[in-house]
Amino acid sequence: MVEFISPPDAIFLVNESREHPMHVGSLQLFQPPEGAGPDFIRSIHERMRAMPVRRRVFRKRPGTLLGGISSLTWYYDDEVDLDYHLRRSALPTPGRVRELLDLTSRLHGGLLDRYRPLWEQHLIEGLDDGRLAVYTKVHHALIDGIAAQRLLQRTLSTDPHATDVRVPWSIESEHERGRGPSLAGRATGALRGLGRLAPSTLTMAKQAFVEHRLALPFDAPDSMFNVPIGGARRCAAQSWPLARIRAVQEAASVTVNDVVLAMCSAALRAYLLEHDALPDRSLIAMVPVSLRQDGAGEASGNAVGTILCTLGTDLPDPGERLRTISASMSEGKRLFAQMPKAEALAVSALMVAPLGLSNVPGFVAMTRPPFNIVISNVPGSREPMYWYGARLDGNYPMSIVLDGQALNITVTSNAGNLDFGVVGCRRSVPHLQRLLRHLENGLAELEHATA
């Protein structure tokens, strides 16, 4: 079966190169159930290999044209070689989380084979504490990061005694929900939506920008993160108790996401100071936010906008940084709340449209960065989840970095924790794991400042 590739999806295929892999990933950590023997992972692997590939997206690859791979059509394989796509690996001794993240970094930096459906899943054993890990990657032309996380959530159960194995390629598609527009899809429709902007909306937005209450694209300072990148990656991951973050939120009368952004701001400031590379002006983060109105429910459809948030990295005081972030996010949300959803999405798309130009030769070197970093908070499970009786201990999103955007931080909720997944260009962002220590120190500073 053959179908044409939509322009937004084709962007991810056309822009992909050895230096710019265009897949999203996820690293999950599981604690096996009591009594699980040494063959626990092997038995899961065998059962997974026997699961049919029902979901069409997992049979999908670029078609051929004139004897070569093209970015014009999709082709659906009738048979999928699960022995290739589903892999079982073991960590070298001593099997620490460090070795797991080293393996994840290598896997996340590798290109997917375009002659096969564009996905892989790796079962990883050999952790010294007895846990197992699952690393999954899917090309962004097939599915976006939020949809990928939701699909992986559907493989889990709230029942710790459930013994059925659910795999993403065997779960039937939910046609009524659909995929939802990707980042590139929102950017593609920006001009069309902009043409419908009401004069009052433009006036309100212009006033907010002129008064410096909202950050403008290309108003971010140059930083060591906004450079051309290589193809190798570093990945880091850690969890923080949601209770600690909520305590700061309540004490400061801000949102959970404000506290997350303040943790990231503190970590980025400390990291840049270590490298004698802290800009005099604040870093700007692109932050996806929900535009769904209270009570709108599923009927309102997909409603995700983007805010350019001033992170306050130029401010030494953690409390002042948190107030700056909260004010920046509140102003962006207030502006969006006064717009119809179509207009808010159009303005958001214009904010991120420069990402589509990042691979144009000379663009990054000749322009200021539209923003310095993308920081996303993806909704996850609020209760403990299990997979074949194994408890999900960590769920770390691993996103894409681009020319001019060498670092990405994505956060998701997992029962009582917030799980941080950090991805960076190996060449441009050295000692990436130090950001985890700086995140912890940033939270501790906020706790002290709001005590």
WOFEN-V682727 format. One record per pair of residues at least 6 apart in sequence whose ideal C-beta (glycine too) atoms are under 8 Angstrom apart, sorted by the first residue. I is the first residue (numbers start at 1). J is the second residue. D is the distance in Angstrom with one decimal. If there is no record, write none. Layout:
I | J | D
I | J | D
This chain:
1 | 75 | 7.3
1 | 76 | 4.3
2 | 63 | 5.7
2 | 73 | 5.2
2 | 74 | 6.9
2 | 75 | 5.5
2 | 76 | 7.8
3 | 73 | 6.6
3 | 74 | 5.0
4 | 72 | 6.6
4 | 73 | 5.8
4 | 74 | 7.6
5 | 13 | 7.1
5 | 62 | 7.4
5 | 71 | 6.2
5 | 72 | 6.0
5 | 73 | 6.2
5 | 74 | 5.7
5 | 141 | 7.3
6 | 185 | 7.9
7 | 188 | 6.0
8 | 181 | 7.4
8 | 182 | 5.7
8 | 184 | 4.4
8 | 185 | 3.8
8 | 187 | 8.0
8 | 188 | 5.1
9 | 141 | 4.4
9 | 142 | 7.7
9 | 182 | 7.5
9 | 184 | 7.8
10 | 71 | 4.9
10 | 72 | 7.4
10 | 141 | 7.3
11 | 184 | 4.6
11 | 188 | 7.8
11 | 356 | 6.3
12 | 22 | 4.4
12 | 139 | 6.8
12 | 140 | 4.5
12 | 141 | 4.2
12 | 182 | 8.0
12 | 184 | 6.7
13 | 22 | 7.3
13 | 62 | 6.3
13 | 71 | 4.1
13 | 139 | 7.9
13 | 141 | 5.1
14 | 71 | 5.2
15 | 22 | 6.5
15 | 356 | 7.9
15 | 358 | 8.0
15 | 359 | 4.8
16 | 22 | 4.3
16 | 111 | 7.3
17 | 231 | 7.9
17 | 359 | 7.5
18 | 111 | 6.7
18 | 231 | 4.8
19 | 228 | 7.9
19 | 229 | 6.1
19 | 230 | 5.6
19 | 231 | 4.5
19 | 403 | 7.8
20 | 229 | 7.4
20 | 231 | 7.4
20 | 359 | 6.3
20 | 402 | 6.5
20 | 403 | 7.0
21 | 108 | 7.6
21 | 109 | 6.5
21 | 110 | 7.0
21 | 111 | 5.4
21 | 112 | 7.6
21 | 231 | 6.9
21 | 233 | 7.9
21 | 400 | 7.5
22 | 139 | 6.2
22 | 140 | 5.0
22 | 141 | 6.9
22 | 400 | 6.3
23 | 108 | 8.0
23 | 112 | 5.8
23 | 118 | 7.2
23 | 137 | 4.6
23 | 138 | 6.1
23 | 139 | 4.8
23 | 140 | 6.1
23 | 400 | 7.4
24 | 137 | 6.9
24 | 138 | 6.2
24 | 140 | 5.6
24 | 143 | 7.5
24 | 144 | 7.0
24 | 145 | 4.3
24 | 148 | 5.4
24 | 397 | 7.5
24 | 398 | 7.1
24 | 399 | 5.9
24 | 400 | 6.4
25 | 104 | 7.8
25 | 107 | 7.6
25 | 108 | 5.2
25 | 135 | 6.5
25 | 136 | 6.4
25 | 137 | 4.0
25 | 138 | 7.8
25 | 397 | 7.6
25 | 398 | 3.7
25 | 399 | 7.7
26 | 135 | 7.2
26 | 136 | 5.0
26 | 137 | 7.8
26 | 148 | 6.6
26 | 149 | 6.6
26 | 152 | 5.8
26 | 395 | 6.9
26 | 396 | 6.9
26 | 397 | 5.8
26 | 398 | 6.3
26 | 421 | 7.8
27 | 100 | 7.8
27 | 104 | 5.3
27 | 133 | 6.4
27 | 134 | 7.6
27 | 135 | 5.1
27 | 235 | 7.2
27 | 237 | 6.0
27 | 394 | 7.4
27 | 395 | 8.0
27 | 396 | 4.5
27 | 398 | 6.1
27 | 421 | 6.9
28 | 133 | 6.6
28 | 134 | 4.6
28 | 135 | 7.8
28 | 136 | 7.7
28 | 152 | 7.2
28 | 387 | 8.0
28 | 392 | 6.3
28 | 394 | 6.7
28 | 395 | 5.3
28 | 396 | 7.5
29 | 131 | 5.6
29 | 132 | 7.8
29 | 133 | 5.4
29 | 392 | 7.4
29 | 393 | 4.5
29 | 394 | 3.8
29 | 395 | 7.8
29 | 396 | 7.9
30 | 131 | 6.1
30 | 132 | 5.2
30 | 133 | 7.3
30 | 134 | 7.1
30 | 387 | 6.0
30 | 390 | 3.9
30 | 391 | 6.5
30 | 392 | 5.9
30 | 393 | 6.4
31 | 130 | 7.7
31 | 131 | 5.4
31 | 390 | 6.1
31 | 391 | 4.6
31 | 393 | 5.2
32 | 40 | 5.4
32 | 130 | 6.5
32 | 131 | 7.1
32 | 132 | 6.4
32 | 389 | 7.5
32 | 390 | 4.9
33 | 160 | 7.1
33 | 389 | 3.9
33 | 390 | 6.1
33 | 391 | 7.7
36 | 389 | 7.5
36 | 390 | 7.5
40 | 132 | 7.6
41 | 88 | 7.0
41 | 123 | 5.9
41 | 125 | 4.7
41 | 132 | 5.5
42 | 88 | 7.5
44 | 123 | 6.9
44 | 165 | 6.2
44 | 388 | 5.6
45 | 86 | 7.3
45 | 88 | 5.0
45 | 123 | 5.6
47 | 165 | 4.7
48 | 82 | 7.8
48 | 86 | 5.9
48 | 123 | 7.8
48 | 165 | 5.9
48 | 167 | 5.3
49 | 82 | 5.3
49 | 83 | 7.1
49 | 86 | 6.2
51 | 165 | 7.1
51 | 167 | 4.8
51 | 169 | 7.0
51 | 170 | 4.4
52 | 170 | 5.9
53 | 59 | 5.7
53 | 80 | 4.5
53 | 82 | 7.2
53 | 169 | 4.7
53 | 170 | 6.9
54 | 169 | 7.1
54 | 170 | 5.2
54 | 171 | 7.5
54 | 172 | 6.1
55 | 168 | 7.0
55 | 169 | 5.3
55 | 170 | 6.9
55 | 171 | 6.0
55 | 172 | 6.7
55 | 173 | 5.7
56 | 76 | 6.3
56 | 173 | 6.8
57 | 138 | 8.0
57 | 142 | 5.2
57 | 143 | 6.2
57 | 173 | 7.3
58 | 80 | 6.8
58 | 85 | 7.9
58 | 117 | 5.7
58 | 119 | 6.0
58 | 168 | 7.1
58 | 169 | 3.8
59 | 76 | 4.8
59 | 77 | 4.9
59 | 78 | 7.7
59 | 80 | 5.7
59 | 117 | 5.5
60 | 74 | 5.3
60 | 75 | 7.6
60 | 76 | 5.8
60 | 117 | 5.7
60 | 118 | 7.0
60 | 142 | 6.0
61 | 74 | 7.2
61 | 75 | 5.8
61 | 77 | 6.6
61 | 114 | 6.4
61 | 115 | 6.9
61 | 116 | 5.9
61 | 117 | 5.0
61 | 118 | 6.0
62 | 69 | 5.2
62 | 70 | 6.2
62 | 71 | 6.2
62 | 73 | 7.3
62 | 74 | 6.8
62 | 75 | 7.1
62 | 114 | 5.2
62 | 118 | 7.9
63 | 69 | 7.9
63 | 70 | 6.1
63 | 72 | 7.2
63 | 73 | 3.7
63 | 74 | 6.2
63 | 75 | 3.9
64 | 70 | 6.5
64 | 75 | 7.4
65 | 72 | 6.2
65 | 73 | 7.1
69 | 114 | 5.0
69 | 115 | 7.1
77 | 116 | 7.6
77 | 117 | 6.1
80 | 116 | 7.9
80 | 117 | 5.9
80 | 169 | 7.6
81 | 116 | 7.1
84 | 116 | 6.5
85 | 116 | 7.2
85 | 117 | 6.9
85 | 119 | 6.2
85 | 120 | 5.6
85 | 121 | 6.6
86 | 120 | 7.9
86 | 121 | 5.4
86 | 123 | 7.5
87 | 120 | 6.8
87 | 121 | 7.3
87 | 122 | 4.9
87 | 123 | 7.1
88 | 122 | 7.6
88 | 123 | 4.8
88 | 125 | 7.4
89 | 103 | 6.9
89 | 122 | 5.6
89 | 123 | 7.1
89 | 124 | 5.1
89 | 125 | 7.5
90 | 124 | 7.4
90 | 125 | 5.3
90 | 126 | 4.1
91 | 99 | 4.6
91 | 100 | 6.0
91 | 103 | 6.4
91 | 124 | 6.5
91 | 125 | 7.3
91 | 126 | 3.7
91 | 127 | 6.4
92 | 99 | 5.8
92 | 126 | 7.5
93 | 126 | 7.8
93 | 128 | 8.0
94 | 128 | 5.6
95 | 126 | 4.7
95 | 127 | 5.0
95 | 128 | 4.0
96 | 127 | 7.7
96 | 128 | 6.1
97 | 127 | 7.5
97 | 237 | 8.0
99 | 126 | 7.9
100 | 124 | 6.6
100 | 127 | 6.4
100 | 133 | 5.7
101 | 235 | 5.5
101 | 236 | 6.3
101 | 237 | 6.5
101 | 433 | 7.5
103 | 124 | 6.7
103 | 135 | 7.7
104 | 135 | 5.5
104 | 235 | 4.7
104 | 237 | 7.9
104 | 398 | 7.1
105 | 232 | 7.7
105 | 233 | 5.2
105 | 234 | 5.1
105 | 235 | 4.6
105 | 426 | 7.2
106 | 233 | 8.0
107 | 120 | 7.7
107 | 122 | 6.3
107 | 135 | 5.6
107 | 137 | 7.0
108 | 135 | 7.8
108 | 137 | 6.7
108 | 233 | 4.8
108 | 235 | 5.6
108 | 398 | 5.4
108 | 423 | 6.7
109 | 231 | 5.9
109 | 232 | 4.9
109 | 233 | 3.9
109 | 426 | 7.4
112 | 118 | 4.7
112 | 119 | 7.0
112 | 120 | 6.8
112 | 137 | 7.1
112 | 139 | 5.5
118 | 138 | 6.7
118 | 139 | 3.6
118 | 141 | 6.9
118 | 142 | 5.6
119 | 136 | 7.5
119 | 137 | 6.7
119 | 138 | 4.5
119 | 139 | 7.0
119 | 142 | 7.1
119 | 169 | 7.8
120 | 136 | 7.3
120 | 137 | 5.6
121 | 134 | 6.6
121 | 135 | 7.4
121 | 136 | 4.7
121 | 167 | 7.9
121 | 168 | 7.7
122 | 134 | 7.0
122 | 135 | 4.5
122 | 136 | 7.6
123 | 132 | 6.8
123 | 133 | 7.8
123 | 134 | 5.9
124 | 132 | 6.6
124 | 133 | 4.1
124 | 134 | 7.0
124 | 135 | 6.4
125 | 132 | 5.5
125 | 133 | 8.0
127 | 133 | 6.8
131 | 393 | 6.6
132 | 390 | 6.8
136 | 148 | 7.6
136 | 152 | 6.5
136 | 168 | 7.3
137 | 398 | 7.6
138 | 148 | 5.5
140 | 182 | 6.9
140 | 400 | 6.5
143 | 151 | 7.2
143 | 179 | 6.5
144 | 179 | 6.9
144 | 180 | 7.1
144 | 182 | 4.5
144 | 183 | 7.1
145 | 376 | 7.4
145 | 378 | 6.8
145 | 397 | 6.3
145 | 399 | 5.8
145 | 410 | 7.1
146 | 180 | 7.2
146 | 304 | 7.8
146 | 378 | 5.7
147 | 179 | 5.4
147 | 180 | 6.4
149 | 378 | 5.4
149 | 380 | 6.8
149 | 395 | 7.8
149 | 397 | 6.3
149 | 412 | 6.3
151 | 168 | 5.1
151 | 171 | 7.0
152 | 168 | 6.3
152 | 395 | 7.8
153 | 380 | 7.1
153 | 381 | 6.2
153 | 385 | 7.3
154 | 166 | 7.1
154 | 168 | 7.5
154 | 171 | 5.5
155 | 166 | 4.1
155 | 167 | 6.2
155 | 168 | 5.7
155 | 171 | 6.9
155 | 387 | 6.5
156 | 166 | 7.4
156 | 381 | 7.3
156 | 385 | 4.0
156 | 386 | 6.4
156 | 387 | 5.4
156 | 392 | 6.3
157 | 164 | 7.9
157 | 166 | 7.5
157 | 385 | 6.9
157 | 386 | 5.3
157 | 387 | 7.3
158 | 383 | 5.9
158 | 384 | 7.2
158 | 385 | 6.4
158 | 386 | 7.2
159 | 386 | 6.6
160 | 384 | 7.7
160 | 386 | 4.8
160 | 389 | 6.2
160 | 391 | 6.9
161 | 389 | 6.7
162 | 386 | 6.4
162 | 388 | 7.6
162 | 389 | 7.0
163 | 388 | 6.4
163 | 389 | 6.4
164 | 388 | 7.6
165 | 387 | 7.8
165 | 388 | 5.4
166 | 387 | 7.5
177 | 298 | 7.7
180 | 302 | 4.0
180 | 304 | 7.8
181 | 189 | 7.6
181 | 302 | 6.2
183 | 352 | 5.7
183 | 355 | 6.9
184 | 355 | 7.8
184 | 356 | 6.4
186 | 304 | 7.8
186 | 345 | 6.1
186 | 348 | 6.3
186 | 349 | 4.0
186 | 352 | 6.9
187 | 349 | 4.8
187 | 350 | 7.8
187 | 352 | 5.6
187 | 353 | 4.3
187 | 355 | 7.1
187 | 356 | 5.6
188 | 349 | 7.7
189 | 345 | 7.8
189 | 346 | 7.2
189 | 349 | 6.2
190 | 346 | 5.6
190 | 349 | 3.5
190 | 350 | 4.8
190 | 353 | 5.6
192 | 346 | 7.6
193 | 342 | 5.7
193 | 343 | 6.6
193 | 345 | 6.1
193 | 346 | 2.6
193 | 347 | 8.0
193 | 349 | 6.7
194 | 346 | 4.9
194 | 347 | 7.7
194 | 350 | 6.6
196 | 342 | 6.4
196 | 343 | 6.7
196 | 346 | 7.2
197 | 343 | 5.2
197 | 346 | 6.5
197 | 347 | 7.6
198 | 340 | 7.9
198 | 343 | 6.9
201 | 338 | 7.7
201 | 339 | 5.4
201 | 343 | 5.4
201 | 347 | 8.0
204 | 335 | 6.5
204 | 338 | 6.5
205 | 214 | 7.4
205 | 335 | 6.4
205 | 347 | 6.6
208 | 214 | 4.4
208 | 331 | 6.6
208 | 335 | 5.7
209 | 216 | 5.6
213 | 331 | 4.8
214 | 308 | 7.0
214 | 328 | 7.8
214 | 331 | 5.9
214 | 332 | 6.1
214 | 335 | 6.7
215 | 284 | 5.0
215 | 308 | 3.9
215 | 309 | 7.0
215 | 310 | 5.5
215 | 328 | 7.0
215 | 371 | 7.6
216 | 308 | 7.2
217 | 308 | 6.8
217 | 350 | 7.5
217 | 351 | 5.8
217 | 354 | 6.1
217 | 370 | 4.2
217 | 371 | 6.9
218 | 354 | 7.3
218 | 367 | 6.7
218 | 368 | 5.0
218 | 369 | 7.3
218 | 370 | 5.2
219 | 284 | 6.8
219 | 368 | 7.6
220 | 226 | 7.5
220 | 283 | 6.8
220 | 284 | 4.0
220 | 368 | 6.6
220 | 369 | 4.7
220 | 370 | 6.8
220 | 371 | 5.0
220 | 372 | 4.9
221 | 279 | 3.8
221 | 280 | 7.2
221 | 281 | 4.5
221 | 282 | 7.6
221 | 283 | 7.0
221 | 368 | 7.8
221 | 369 | 7.9
221 | 372 | 7.3
222 | 279 | 6.9
222 | 368 | 6.5
222 | 369 | 6.7
223 | 272 | 7.0
223 | 277 | 6.9
223 | 279 | 5.6
223 | 283 | 6.4
223 | 369 | 7.3
223 | 372 | 5.3
224 | 272 | 7.0
224 | 275 | 6.4
224 | 277 | 4.7
224 | 406 | 7.8
224 | 428 | 6.8
224 | 429 | 7.6
225 | 372 | 5.7
225 | 373 | 5.9
225 | 405 | 7.0
225 | 406 | 4.8
225 | 407 | 4.7
225 | 428 | 7.2
225 | 429 | 6.9
226 | 364 | 7.1
226 | 369 | 3.8
226 | 372 | 6.0
226 | 404 | 5.1
226 | 405 | 7.0
226 | 406 | 7.2
227 | 364 | 6.9
227 | 403 | 7.9
227 | 404 | 7.0
227 | 406 | 6.0
227 | 428 | 5.4
228 | 364 | 5.5
228 | 365 | 7.2
228 | 403 | 4.9
228 | 404 | 7.4
229 | 401 | 6.0
229 | 402 | 7.0
229 | 403 | 5.6
229 | 406 | 5.0
229 | 425 | 3.9
229 | 427 | 7.1
229 | 428 | 5.7
230 | 425 | 5.9
230 | 426 | 6.7
230 | 427 | 4.3
230 | 428 | 7.4
232 | 425 | 7.4
232 | 426 | 3.8
232 | 427 | 6.7
233 | 401 | 7.3
233 | 423 | 6.0
233 | 424 | 7.0
233 | 425 | 6.9
233 | 426 | 5.8
234 | 423 | 7.4
234 | 424 | 5.1
234 | 425 | 7.7
234 | 426 | 4.9
234 | 429 | 6.6
234 | 432 | 4.1
234 | 433 | 7.6
235 | 398 | 5.7
235 | 421 | 7.2
235 | 422 | 6.9
235 | 423 | 5.5
235 | 432 | 7.7
236 | 421 | 7.8
236 | 422 | 4.3
236 | 424 | 8.0
236 | 432 | 5.2
236 | 433 | 4.8
236 | 435 | 6.3
236 | 436 | 5.4
237 | 394 | 6.7
237 | 396 | 3.8
237 | 419 | 7.1
237 | 420 | 6.6
237 | 421 | 5.4
237 | 422 | 7.0
237 | 436 | 8.0
238 | 419 | 7.8
238 | 420 | 5.6
238 | 436 | 4.7
238 | 439 | 7.0
238 | 440 | 7.8
239 | 393 | 7.9
239 | 394 | 5.5
239 | 414 | 7.1
239 | 417 | 4.3
239 | 418 | 6.9
239 | 419 | 4.9
239 | 420 | 7.3
240 | 263 | 7.9
240 | 417 | 6.4
240 | 418 | 5.3
240 | 420 | 7.2
240 | 439 | 7.5
240 | 440 | 7.6
240 | 443 | 6.5
241 | 416 | 6.2
241 | 417 | 6.0
242 | 256 | 7.7
242 | 413 | 6.9
242 | 416 | 5.4
242 | 417 | 6.0
242 | 418 | 5.5
243 | 416 | 6.8
244 | 443 | 6.3
244 | 447 | 6.8
245 | 256 | 5.9
245 | 259 | 4.9
245 | 260 | 6.9
245 | 263 | 7.9
245 | 418 | 6.2
245 | 443 | 7.1
246 | 256 | 6.5
247 | 447 | 7.0
247 | 450 | 7.9
248 | 254 | 7.9
248 | 259 | 4.9
248 | 322 | 7.9
248 | 443 | 7.4
248 | 446 | 4.8
248 | 447 | 6.0
248 | 450 | 5.3
249 | 255 | 6.4
249 | 256 | 5.2
249 | 258 | 7.2
249 | 259 | 5.2
251 | 450 | 3.9
251 | 451 | 7.4
252 | 258 | 7.8
252 | 259 | 7.6
252 | 319 | 7.7
252 | 322 | 5.9
252 | 323 | 7.9
252 | 326 | 7.5
252 | 446 | 7.8
252 | 450 | 5.0
254 | 322 | 6.4
254 | 325 | 8.0
254 | 326 | 4.4
255 | 326 | 7.3
255 | 329 | 7.3
257 | 287 | 7.6
257 | 289 | 7.8
257 | 329 | 7.1
257 | 377 | 5.2
258 | 322 | 6.6
258 | 325 | 5.4
258 | 326 | 4.6
258 | 329 | 6.0
259 | 322 | 7.2
259 | 443 | 7.9
259 | 446 | 6.6
260 | 375 | 7.6
260 | 377 | 6.0
260 | 411 | 5.7
260 | 418 | 6.8
261 | 285 | 6.7
261 | 287 | 6.9
261 | 309 | 6.2
261 | 311 | 6.6
261 | 325 | 4.9
261 | 329 | 7.3
261 | 375 | 6.2
262 | 312 | 8.0
262 | 318 | 7.0
262 | 321 | 5.7
262 | 322 | 4.4
262 | 325 | 5.4
262 | 442 | 6.8
262 | 446 | 5.8
263 | 439 | 5.2
263 | 442 | 4.4
263 | 443 | 5.2
263 | 446 | 7.1
264 | 285 | 7.3
264 | 311 | 7.2
264 | 373 | 8.0
264 | 375 | 5.4
264 | 409 | 5.6
264 | 439 | 7.1
264 | 442 | 7.5
265 | 283 | 7.5
265 | 311 | 4.1
265 | 312 | 5.7
265 | 313 | 5.5
265 | 321 | 5.3
265 | 325 | 6.5
265 | 442 | 7.2
266 | 318 | 6.2
266 | 321 | 6.9
266 | 438 | 6.6
266 | 439 | 7.5
266 | 441 | 6.8
266 | 442 | 2.7
266 | 443 | 7.9
266 | 445 | 6.1
266 | 446 | 7.5
267 | 435 | 5.1
267 | 438 | 3.6
267 | 439 | 4.5
267 | 441 | 7.7
267 | 442 | 5.2
268 | 283 | 6.0
268 | 311 | 6.9
268 | 313 | 5.7
268 | 373 | 7.2
268 | 435 | 7.8
268 | 438 | 7.8
269 | 278 | 6.4
269 | 313 | 4.5
269 | 321 | 8.0
270 | 438 | 4.2
270 | 441 | 6.7
270 | 442 | 7.4
271 | 434 | 6.3
271 | 435 | 5.7
271 | 438 | 5.6
272 | 278 | 4.0
272 | 279 | 7.6
272 | 313 | 7.2
274 | 434 | 7.2
275 | 430 | 8.0
278 | 313 | 6.8
278 | 314 | 7.7
279 | 313 | 7.5
279 | 314 | 7.3
280 | 314 | 6.4
281 | 314 | 5.9
282 | 310 | 5.1
282 | 311 | 5.6
282 | 312 | 5.4
282 | 313 | 5.2
282 | 314 | 4.8
282 | 315 | 7.5
282 | 324 | 7.5
283 | 311 | 4.8
283 | 313 | 4.6
283 | 372 | 4.3
283 | 373 | 6.6
284 | 308 | 5.4
284 | 309 | 6.9
284 | 310 | 6.3
284 | 311 | 6.9
284 | 369 | 8.0
284 | 371 | 4.5
284 | 372 | 5.4
285 | 308 | 7.3
285 | 309 | 4.8
285 | 311 | 5.4
285 | 371 | 6.3
285 | 372 | 6.7
285 | 373 | 5.2
285 | 374 | 7.0
285 | 375 | 4.7
286 | 306 | 5.6
286 | 307 | 7.7
286 | 308 | 5.9
286 | 309 | 7.8
286 | 351 | 6.7
286 | 352 | 6.4
286 | 370 | 7.7
286 | 371 | 4.5
286 | 373 | 7.4
286 | 374 | 4.9
286 | 375 | 7.5
287 | 306 | 6.8
287 | 307 | 5.0
287 | 308 | 7.6
287 | 309 | 4.9
287 | 329 | 7.1
287 | 374 | 7.9
287 | 375 | 5.6
287 | 376 | 7.3
287 | 377 | 7.9
288 | 304 | 5.5
288 | 305 | 7.3
288 | 306 | 5.4
288 | 376 | 5.3
288 | 377 | 7.8
289 | 304 | 7.2
289 | 305 | 5.5
289 | 306 | 7.1
289 | 307 | 5.5
289 | 329 | 7.7
289 | 332 | 7.3
289 | 333 | 6.6
289 | 336 | 7.6
290 | 303 | 6.4
290 | 304 | 6.3
290 | 305 | 7.8
291 | 303 | 4.1
291 | 304 | 6.6
291 | 305 | 4.6
291 | 336 | 5.7
291 | 341 | 6.0
291 | 344 | 5.3
291 | 345 | 7.2
292 | 300 | 5.5
292 | 303 | 4.4
293 | 300 | 6.9
296 | 303 | 7.7
300 | 341 | 7.8
303 | 341 | 5.7
303 | 345 | 7.5
304 | 345 | 7.9
304 | 348 | 7.6
305 | 336 | 5.5
305 | 344 | 5.1
305 | 345 | 6.2
305 | 347 | 7.5
305 | 348 | 3.9
306 | 348 | 4.2
306 | 351 | 4.8
306 | 352 | 5.5
307 | 328 | 7.6
307 | 329 | 6.1
307 | 332 | 3.5
307 | 333 | 7.0
307 | 336 | 7.7
307 | 351 | 7.9
308 | 332 | 7.3
308 | 351 | 6.0
308 | 371 | 5.6
309 | 325 | 6.2
309 | 328 | 4.8
309 | 329 | 5.5
309 | 332 | 7.1
309 | 375 | 7.9
310 | 324 | 5.9
310 | 325 | 7.1
310 | 328 | 4.3
311 | 321 | 7.4
311 | 324 | 7.8
311 | 325 | 6.3
312 | 320 | 6.7
312 | 321 | 3.8
312 | 322 | 7.9
312 | 324 | 3.7
312 | 325 | 5.9
313 | 321 | 7.5
315 | 321 | 5.0
315 | 324 | 6.5
317 | 449 | 7.7
318 | 442 | 7.2
318 | 445 | 4.1
318 | 446 | 5.4
318 | 448 | 7.8
318 | 449 | 4.8
319 | 446 | 7.8
319 | 449 | 4.1
319 | 450 | 7.1
322 | 446 | 6.3
322 | 449 | 7.4
322 | 450 | 7.9
336 | 344 | 4.4
336 | 347 | 7.7
336 | 348 | 7.9
339 | 347 | 7.1
351 | 370 | 7.6
351 | 371 | 8.0
352 | 370 | 7.9
354 | 367 | 8.0
354 | 370 | 4.0
355 | 370 | 7.5
355 | 402 | 6.3
355 | 405 | 7.2
357 | 363 | 5.0
358 | 364 | 6.2
358 | 402 | 4.6
358 | 403 | 4.4
358 | 404 | 4.9
358 | 405 | 6.8
359 | 402 | 7.4
359 | 403 | 5.8
363 | 403 | 7.6
363 | 404 | 7.5
364 | 403 | 4.9
364 | 404 | 4.0
369 | 404 | 5.7
369 | 405 | 7.8
370 | 404 | 8.0
373 | 405 | 6.9
373 | 407 | 5.4
373 | 408 | 7.0
373 | 409 | 6.9
374 | 399 | 7.4
374 | 405 | 6.4
374 | 408 | 5.3
374 | 409 | 7.6
375 | 408 | 8.0
375 | 409 | 4.8
375 | 410 | 7.7
375 | 411 | 7.7
376 | 397 | 7.6
376 | 399 | 7.1
376 | 408 | 7.9
376 | 409 | 7.5
376 | 410 | 4.6
376 | 411 | 6.9
377 | 410 | 7.8
377 | 411 | 4.8
377 | 412 | 7.4
378 | 397 | 5.9
378 | 410 | 6.3
378 | 411 | 7.0
378 | 412 | 4.5
379 | 412 | 7.2
379 | 413 | 6.5
380 | 395 | 6.1
380 | 412 | 4.0
380 | 413 | 4.1
380 | 414 | 5.2
380 | 419 | 7.4
381 | 392 | 7.7
381 | 395 | 7.9
381 | 413 | 6.9
381 | 414 | 6.0
381 | 415 | 6.3
382 | 413 | 6.5
382 | 415 | 6.9
383 | 415 | 5.9
384 | 391 | 6.1
384 | 392 | 7.1
384 | 415 | 4.7
385 | 391 | 7.6
385 | 392 | 4.5
385 | 414 | 7.7
385 | 415 | 7.2
386 | 392 | 6.8
392 | 414 | 6.5
392 | 415 | 7.7
394 | 414 | 6.8
394 | 417 | 7.7
394 | 419 | 5.4
395 | 412 | 5.8
395 | 414 | 4.6
395 | 419 | 5.1
396 | 412 | 7.8
396 | 419 | 5.2
396 | 420 | 7.1
396 | 421 | 3.8
397 | 410 | 4.0
397 | 411 | 7.6
397 | 412 | 5.5
397 | 419 | 7.8
397 | 421 | 4.3
398 | 410 | 7.5
398 | 421 | 5.1
398 | 423 | 5.3
399 | 408 | 4.5
399 | 410 | 4.9
399 | 421 | 7.2
399 | 423 | 5.7
400 | 408 | 6.8
400 | 423 | 7.6
401 | 407 | 6.5
401 | 408 | 5.3
401 | 423 | 5.7
401 | 424 | 6.5
401 | 425 | 5.6
406 | 424 | 6.0
406 | 425 | 4.1
406 | 428 | 4.1
406 | 429 | 5.5
407 | 422 | 7.4
407 | 423 | 7.4
407 | 424 | 4.7
407 | 425 | 7.5
407 | 429 | 5.4
408 | 422 | 7.3
408 | 423 | 4.9
408 | 424 | 7.5
409 | 420 | 6.6
409 | 421 | 7.5
409 | 422 | 5.3
410 | 420 | 7.7
410 | 421 | 5.0
410 | 423 | 7.8
411 | 418 | 5.5
411 | 419 | 6.8
411 | 420 | 5.3
411 | 421 | 7.5
412 | 418 | 7.4
412 | 419 | 5.4
412 | 421 | 7.7
413 | 419 | 7.6
420 | 436 | 7.6
420 | 439 | 6.6
422 | 432 | 6.4
422 | 435 | 5.7
422 | 436 | 7.3
424 | 432 | 4.6
